[in-house]
Amino acid sequence: MAPISDADDRTLAGRAADGDVRAFEVLVRRYAGLMRGYAGRMLQSTDEVDDVVQAAFITAWQQLPSLSDPGVVKSWMMRIVNRKALDRIRARHPHDELDSSTGRALPAPVQHSPEAVAEHHAVQSELSRVLARLPEQQRQCWLMKEVAGYSYDDIADELGLPVSTVRGLLSRARKRVISEMEAWR
């Protein structure tokens, strides 16, 4: 009998959905590095990566029984870590800088003015809506390329697609994002 670590994702996800902690541990070991790398690229910081990945695994464990196709557990977990990282980015608040001689807050840089912050939030909100309307594979390709900085080859490997398909998906996604975000240029 083959060890559980040799099982395919579909088998592991099915067993984990039934409460098999060892099967879920194999999935964690198998994809933690990938998820950490992805979260690190998105967050541009290593300080929050472990928290985001841990939160993603907790969510995955809790929601695994609702996964309709256990064979897509890898991309499903990547979507969860993507959402958790985006939530963390949205929750960030700039801290006021203090003048060391007076102890008073320095004026906020122009990019932190209320108008700039409001505009930034509006643009991010609209971009989120535009991305949510993209077909799933286009959205995954766009996020992996534009947010995480993956190469075409890495995206193709990650999603199990030919590089030519990734290029086509990215091209269509970019055209749609540019078109729908035109008002924000």
Disulfide bonds with the S-S distance in Angstrom:
none
